[in-house]
Amino acid sequence: MMHSISDIQQGVDKGDFLLLAKAISFIENNKEGATTFLEALAPANIPIIGVTGPPGAGKSTLINALISTWVEEGKKVAVLSVDPSSPFHQGAILGDRIRMKDWYLHAQVYIRSLAARGHLGGLNSAMLSLTTLMQSAGFDYIVVETVGVGQSEVEIASLADTTVVVLVPEAGDEVQMMKSGLMEIANVFVVNKSDRPNAQIFVNHLKQMIAENTPAENTPQVVSTIATEREGIAELLNVIKVHQLALHDGAQKNEMLFTKVMQLIMASKMNQVDIEKVKLNLASESKKAHFNIFKFAQSFY
């Protein structure tokens, strides 16, 4: 039996995250009673900040700098880092815990590495449930970091209130490929490691591409940072805050909620399907002449 959300909140208030960790595992493993537990949550309007971008851009270092600022302000922060899955045990490789080691035992910060488990889109399939849990547990900010595998990560846009795409000055070729992917879902672009050569040239090029490829009303901001030195972090936080305020009552917020509801409905429908029965019947039916995949699927609706 899962503990109550009030027990979990009390633990978070004290900096004791044991019950929270147990609740996450309870939800991830879809234990009996997980749905009832989730339906009892009363989430606060806490911003979810998605951080994505190609590997090596410094996403975790940037998050580390954000945490430093928030902790200094007395805020409580939850970070959910989606790591690549181990091919052996399907668990998270835990790279982000190493990079954020300074906060691992901090009473104001909870960091959890989650395995992608082969889920497309760069996010763990239970992430909607887990972020709602975090919004109910007494945190002030929630950060979701994706594995950084490329264009498939557009899924984060339907989860995060503000999506931050982190790049480095050498990412010119990657930006060219982003026009139909990350370019469309970014609310904020961060050019990290901006002390590198030609950084300003890259920033100007990025701004030009944004102007050519995004509607004026949805133009993402571009912020230059040196995360290791915490340079540009105050500006980034201000840009995120402005975006959150603009989003609060807008049509985009309603569209995001609609997408989340549809995800839950589809997941519920999928849970009603006997996967093993589908596989067994398919193995037999697919051998027949003129096998019709649409008619076959219809039999499981």
Buried (B, 14 or more C-beta within 10 A) or exposed (E): EBBEBEEBBBBBEEEEBEBBEBBBEBBBEBEEEBBEBBEEBEEEEBBBBBBBBBEEBBBBBBBBBBBBBBBEEEBBBBBBBBBBBEEEEEEBBEBBBEBBEEBEEBBBBBBBBBBBBEBEBBBBBBBBBBBBBBBBBBBBBBBBBBBBBBBBBBBBBBBBBBBBBBBBBBBBEBBEBBBEBBBBBBBBBBBBBBEEEEBEEBBEBBBEBBEEEBEEEEEBBBBBBBBBEBBBBEBBBEBBEEBBEBBEEEEBEEEBEEBBEEBEEEBEEEEEEEEEEBEEBBEEBEEEEEEEEEEBEEEEE
